Amino acid sequence: ICLLLLTALPRWAAIEEQWFRQGTVGWWDGIIRSLAFGFVHMLVGVPVVGAIVIFVVGLFFTHMYFVGGMELSTQAHFQYNLILVSLLLLAAVVKSFVKD
C-alpha cells in the first residue's frame, strides 16, 4: 500500500496544480486559488487549522508557479507531499516500536 501511495504522489500533485494553479494571473488570483486549495482539503477530513496551513503552502506553490510555471509548482508540490508522507510513515514505524 505504501508503494502504491508513493507512486501516486506525482500524479496527485500534478492534478491539484492543474486545478488550483494553472492560469493564475497575479497575486489576488493566487490568494483566492490558494484559499480554495487549502479549504478543499477539508473535504477529506483535514481540520480547519490544517486547511489554513495548506493555504499558506498553496501560496508557496503559487510563488513557484510564477517563477517557473506548472513544472516548478508541480515539482514543489510533489516534494512537499513526499516529505509529508515520509514523516507520517516514519511516525507510524516509530510508534509501532514504542510500547504504551
N, C-alpha and C positions, 0 to 999 in steps of 0.2 A: 504494500500500500504506500509506503514511504517513497519508494522508487517511482511509482505512478504519479504521486503528488509532485515530486521534484521535476519530472519530465513535463508536467502540465504547466508549471510556473511561467515559462517564457510565453506560452500562448495566452495564458490568462492576462499577463501584463500587457501584451500587445492588444488584446481585445479592449481592456479598460482604457488604454491610452487612445485607441481609436474613438471610443465613446466620449471620453472626457477631455482630451487634449487636442485632437486633430481639428484644425480650423480655428483655433483660438486666436483672437485678434485683440491684443492689448491686455493690460493687467486687470481692468474691471471685468472683462470677459473671463479671464483666468481665475479671478477670485470666485465668481459665480460658479464656474465649472468645478473648481476645487471644493467649494461648499457642497455641491451636488455629489461629487466624488466621495467626500467624507461621509455624508449622511446616507447615501445609498447603501453603504456597508452595514447600516443598522438593520437592513432587511435580512441579513444573515446572522443577526444576533450580536453585533458589535454594540456595546453600550455608548451612550452619548459622549462620554469622556473620550472613548476610543475614536468616535467619529470626528471629534474636534482635532485629535492628534493626526488622524488620517487627512483631514482638511489641510493642516499645516504641511504634511508630507506632500499632498497634492500641489501646494504652492511651489515646493521644490521641483516637482516633476514639471510644472508649468515653466519654471525658470529654465530647466533643461530643454524643454521644447523650444523656447525662444532662442536658446543658444545653439542647439544642434538638430532641431526638428524631431520628427517622430522616432527616428532611430535612437537618438540620445535619450529621449524621455522614456522610451520603452526599455532601453538598457538599464537606466537608473531604477525604473520601477521593478524590473526583474531582479536586480541585485538587492534591492530593499526587501522584496518578498523572500529571496533566498536566505538572506541574513535572518529575517524574522522566523521562517520555518526551521532553519538550522538551530536557532536558540530554543525554540519550542521543543524540538526533538531532543536536544541536549538536556533540557529541563526534565523531560519525561524519562530519559535514561537515568539521570542522577536520582530522580525521585524513586525509581524502581530499586535502587541500591540502598536508599535510606529507609530504615525501619521506623515506623511510627511509635 
